[in-house]
Structures are given as structure tokens and as C-alpha cells.
């Protein structure tokens, strides 16, 4: 199925009269492909970081919404890491996959690989974790389906997601506890 340039699994979670189902990370995986055009790049012909993050946010949102079966909003973008450059003409493949579902929020891992049409070598250009919150039609957060990791890698990502959430919560509480600077 193709939605806004994103391809995702046909095994979407289904809600049955408000019950929450359990799904695997692969059930909502999204693969999005973009071609870097001149308007996506800086004067050196290198893809602008903001455009890459925009593309990744879209892929992550489709992944989260597919899992939740609802509209989801971006709550957090954790440390964006750029490892290499994508250039005009490169084909960028962006993959997003759920790592963990909490009560109303979900963590999605996204990574991007560019390749030149003449060179089939793929090199990681960027990776990041996004957090999304599922919303009801009135804009209130709602519960999301559980996520059941299957592979060992999925289980590791699932465990690490809890550690990242706890770390972010600690950082947030420390910022709130600090007195304002004069």
C-alpha cells in the first residue's frame, strides 16, 4: 500500500470496539524514498539537514499512525546524528520502525541511507529516535496498542527505549527544578 510516498506493511493493527491489540514492529514499518533535488540542497549541492529531518518525521509519523490506528503528533526528536552527506541526485531511503509503545506514546527509530544511481554503495547518512503521542479527534492523548518485539534486535531496541524515556524524563525534571537564570 502506498501512502504519501511511504510503503508500509499490510498487517496493520485492527481495533475492536476500543480494545488494544498487540502488534510486532514489522507490522507498521515504513520505507520512504526521496530523490535529493536542487531545492533540497545548500549551495554545495548537499542535502539540507532540516529537509532530511522533515522527511524522517513524515516516515516516523506514518509508522506511529499505522501502529496506533490514529492521528499521532511528534512529541520529541532525540539527538539527530548526521554521519555522511546526501547530494543532489542521490536516492535517499528512509526506514522507520516502532521500538516501543508506552501508554499513549510510542518511540520510532528512523534511519536514512542515500545512494547515487551510478554507485549502489549505501552509507548511513542519518539516524534518530522520534516520540509520538496518539490523539483522539478532540486532541486528547489516547492509549496505543502494545508492541511485541520478536527478534533479538527488536527486543534490545524495546529495552533501550525504556532507558531513553527514563533518561529524558530525568533531564526534563532537572530542567524544571533549576531556578531561572538572571
Order of alpha helices (4+ residues) and beta strands (2+ residues): beta-beta-beta-beta-alpha-beta-beta-beta-beta-beta-beta-alpha
